[in-house]
Amino acid sequence: MGLRETFRENLRFYRKRSSLTQEKLSELCGCNQNYIAEIERSSSKFPKPETIDSIAEALNIRASDLFIEDGCPKNAVTFDSTNFTKEVISELSEKIEKTITDYLEKKI
């Protein structure tokens, strides 16, 4: 994978991980939304170092994170805390309900 492709994939990954739209990221880093979209989809568009720094700052990552190819986040499994929380609550609710039901059946 080339440097530009790695950058594009990492940019898209970190933007989505931060729950940012291209528009919101463009506002945070002072770029045009169309420019962010072009960077993400076209290997012919590549930002200046200052823009890369602004993007990284807006994503709250190091600029170098956008260029890491080994273990590129494209293939990484991300931790989804919202779904995990829902699963834990659902599982605990079922166990609590069963425990209470069992307890009440013994008492009644």
C-alpha positions in Angstrom: 0.0 0.0 0.0 1.4 3.4 -0.9 1.9 6.4 1.4 -1.1 8.3 0.0 -3.4 5.3 0.2 -2.3 4.7 3.8 -2.9 8.3 4.6 -6.4 8.3 3.0 -7.5 5.1 4.8 -6.1 6.3 8.2 -7.7 9.7 7.8 -11.1 8.2 7.0 -10.7 5.7 9.9 -9.7 8.3 12.5 -12.4 10.7 11.3 -15.1 8.1 11.6 -13.7 6.8 15.0 -14.1 10.4 16.2 -17.6 10.5 14.9 -16.9 13.4 12.7 -18.4 14.2 9.3 -16.1 15.5 6.6 -17.9 18.8 7.1 -17.2 18.9 10.9 -13.6 17.9 10.4 -13.1 20.6 7.8 -14.5 23.2 10.3 -12.1 22.0 13.0 -9.0 22.0 10.9 -9.9 25.1 8.8 -10.2 23.4 5.5 -12.9 23.3 2.9 -15.3 20.3 3.2 -14.8 19.4 -0.5 -11.0 19.4 0.1 -11.4 16.8 2.9 -13.6 14.7 0.6 -11.1 14.9 -2.2 -8.2 13.9 0.1 -10.2 10.8 1.3 -11.1 9.6 -2.2 -8.3 10.8 -4.6 -4.7 9.9 -4.6 -4.0 13.0 -6.7 -4.9 15.3 -3.7 -2.4 15.4 -0.9 -2.3 18.0 1.8 0.6 20.2 2.8 2.4 19.4 6.0 0.6 22.3 7.8 -2.7 20.9 6.8 -1.7 17.4 8.0 -0.8 18.9 11.3 -4.2 20.7 11.5 -6.1 17.5 10.6 -4.2 15.5 13.2 -4.9 18.1 15.9 -8.6 18.1 15.0 -8.6 14.3 15.3 -6.6 14.5 18.5 -3.9 12.2 17.2 -0.3 12.6 16.2 0.3 13.5 12.5 2.5 10.4 12.2 -0.5 8.2 13.1 -1.9 9.1 9.7 1.0 7.4 8.0 1.3 4.1 9.9 0.9 1.3 7.4 1.6 -1.7 9.7 -1.5 -2.5 11.5 -3.4 0.1 9.5 -6.7 0.7 11.3 -8.5 -0.4 8.1 -8.3 -3.9 9.4 -8.4 -3.2 13.1 -11.4 -4.1 15.2 -12.6 -1.0 17.0 -14.1 -1.1 20.4 -17.7 0.1 20.3 -18.4 1.2 23.9 -22.1 2.0 23.1 -22.9 -1.5 21.9 -20.8 -3.1 24.6 -22.6 -1.1 27.3 -26.0 -2.2 25.8 -24.9 -5.8 25.8 -23.8 -5.7 29.4 -27.0 -4.0 30.5 -29.1 -6.5 28.7 -27.2 -9.4 30.1 -27.3 -8.0 33.6 -31.0 -7.2 33.3 -31.8 -10.8 32.4 -29.7 -12.1 35.3 -31.3 -9.7 37.8 -34.8 -10.5 36.6 -34.1 -14.2 36.9 -32.6 -13.8 40.4 -35.6 -11.8 41.6 -38.1 -14.2 40.0 -36.4 -17.2 41.6 -36.2 -15.4 45.0 -39.9 -14.4 44.9 -41.0 -17.9 43.9 -39.2 -19.3 46.9 -40.8 -16.7 49.2 -44.3 -17.0 47.9 
